[in-house]
Amino acid sequence: MRQGRRDGFREFATGRSGHLYRSACLLASGDTHLAEDLVQETLGRMYLHWGRISRVDNPAAYAQTVLVRAYLTHRRRRSAGERPVGEFPDTGAVAGGGGDPALRMTLLQALGRLAPKDRAVLVLRYWEDRSVEETADAMNVSSAAVRTRTSRALARLREQLGGSLTAFAEL
């Protein structure tokens, strides 16, 4: 029985780790090392309770919830403010590697300047394409709080990007 659970978890982790990593990169504003740590922590937590989790309707959504909560917990720690480098590393793996690299870097930098909860709500709502209710559940807040935070986070993002986003759209 244990071998079957291990094999089931291994299959799940292999299939979802790339998606979890991309989401973690967005949450971590391109910090690939932090993203790897978040994915590892998420998969570790999932493994501990895999017997119960594997019976959940959607283990992939549960994993995303664990990832977001791990990220928010990390941001609350004192050491979370450390920044080892002043520039973003090569982020070719983020968002599938396609598209305009300059636009991707601009968006990652703008996301990086948002508060952690603002960044999390935008990643969940627009990258993960989750509903307000699913986002509220993942962040452990009310639906009204998600709507308010989303509205304010988008306004902050637009304010930061200013006219730079329209310049990319015209190319």
N, C-alpha and C positions, 0 to 999 in steps of 0.2 A: 504494500500500500504506500509506504513512504517513497519508494522509487517512482511510483506513478505520479505522486504529487511533485516530486523533484523534476521529473520530466515535463509535467504540465507547466510548472513555473519556468523552467528553462525555455520552453517553447514560447510562453508569454513574454518573457524578458527579451528574448531574441527578436521577436516580432515587434515589440513596442519601444525598444530602447532608442532607436533612431528618432522616432516621433517625440519621445520624452526629452531627448537631447536638444532637438530643435526648439521645443518650447522653453526648456531651461536656458538656452542661449538667449532667447528673447527676454526672459525674466531677468537674466543676469547682465543684460545690455552688452552682449558680445563677449563677456568674460568666460572663455571656454573652460578654464580650470574650475571655476565655480559651478558651471553648468554640469561638468562631469561629476563633481562632488554631489550636487543635488540629485542627479540621476542615480548615482550609487546609493545615496541615502534613501531615496524613494524605493528602489528595488530591494534594498535591505529590509525596509519596513514591510514591504509587500511579502517578502519571503517568510518573515516571522509569522505572519497570519494567513499564509496562502491557503490553508485548509478551509478557512471561512470565506476568504475573498474569492476563491475560485467558484464558489456557489452564488456570488453576486451576479445580477443581471448583466452588468457591463463593467468588467474588471478594468478595461482601458480607461473609462471615465473615472473610476475610483483611483487609478494610478495618477491621473492628472490632478485630482484633488489632493492626493498625498504630496505630489510635486509642489503644488502651489503653497500648501501649508508648510512644507519643509523650507521653501524659499522665504516665506514670511517670518518663520521662526529664525532663520539665519539672519535676516535683516534686523531683527530685534536684539541680536547679540552685540555686545560692544565692539568685538573685533570685525564686525561686518563693514565698518567704515574704512577699512584698509584698502588701499589701491596700490598694487605693486608696480604698475606702469602707467604712464600718462597717455599712451595711445592704445587704440584698440588693436588686437592681433588680427591676422588674416581671418576673416569670418566667412570663407567660401562655403562652409557647410550649413550656414544659417539660411533658412528660407529656400532650401533646395538648390542653391548655387546659381540659379538663373537670375535674369533681370539686371538692372543697372547697379553696379557696385557702389557708385557714389551716392545714389539714392538710399541704398541699404545702410551705408555708413551714417548718413545724415539722420535717418530714422532711428538707428540704434543709439546714436549719441543723444538724440532728443528723448528717447525712451529712458536712457540712463540718467537724465536730469530730472525725471519725474520721481515722486515719492514711491516707495516700494508697493504700497497698496494700489496706487494709481496705475502703476506699470502692470501689476497683476490683473487688475480688472480689465485693462485694455487687451492684454494677451489672451485672457480667457474669453472675452466677448468677441474679439475680432480675429485673432489668430486661430484660436480653438473653435470659434463659431459656436459658443455655448449660449444658452438662453440666460435670461436674467436670473431665473430661479436656480439653474445649475451653477451659475457663477456665485450666487449668494450662498449656496450650500458649500461650494468649494472653499469660499473665503470665510465661512461661518459668520455671515452677517445677514441682514434682512434684504429683501428684494428692493425696497425703497433706497437703502444705503447703496446698493449696486447701481441703481439708476442715477442717483445723485453723484456718486463718485465717477461714473462713466462720463457724465456730462461735464463735470469739472475737469477731469483728466484730459478729455478731448479738447476742451478750451485751452488748457495749459499747453498741450502739444501743438495746437494751431498757433498759439502765441509764440512759442519757441521757434517754430518753423518759419513763421512769417511768410514772406514771399518766396522763400527758397524752394518750397514744395511746388509752387506754380511754375517756377523756372525749370524744374525737372519735367513737369508735365508737358511743357511746350516743346521739348526736344524731339 
